[in-house]
C-alpha cells in the first residue's frame, strides 16, 4: 500500500504535495519523495524512511514548481531504500504508483533488451521506462501513457508527469 498525490495549479506545489502526503503517510513509512516541474525541468527529492526525512531534505535543498507529484511508500518490490523510493524518473518523465504491476518482470526484460538501464528494484520504474520508450518512438506524452497502461497487468493507480 502506498500514498500518491499530484498537483497542477498556480501555487507552489511543494507545500501542497507535502500536506497531501502527511494525510497519506499511514499508507507507507518506508520512503517518500516528490517531483516538481520547474523552469529547468524535473526536480526530484526522495528519502528512505518516514515523511519527516523528506521534510528535512526539502528544508536543506528546497525546490519550486507549480506542477508536481508525491509518494509515500510501503515497499512491495524492492527493499526500503532511497534508490527504490518514488518518484522514478526516466528522461523527462517521472512516475509514482500504488499497487502491483504483475507483469513487470516480462516488461523489464523487454526494456533491457531494447537498451534501458534500471536503477531500482521496483515495478514502478518499469512504468517510467515504458512511457519514455514510447515517447522516443515518437508518441506524445498522453499517447505514450495510454500505450503504457495498455501493457500493464495488475491493480494499480499511477500519477505521471512530463517536463
Buried (B, 14 or more C-beta within 10 A) or exposed (E): EBBBBBBEEEEBBBEBBBEBBBEBBEBBBBBBBBBBBBEEBBBBBBBBBBBEBBBEBBEEEEBEBBBBBBBBBBBBBBEBBBBBBBBBBBBBBBBBBBBBBEEBEEBBEBBEEEEBEBEBEBBBBBBBBBBBBBBEEEBEBEBBBEBBBEBBEEEBEBBBBBB
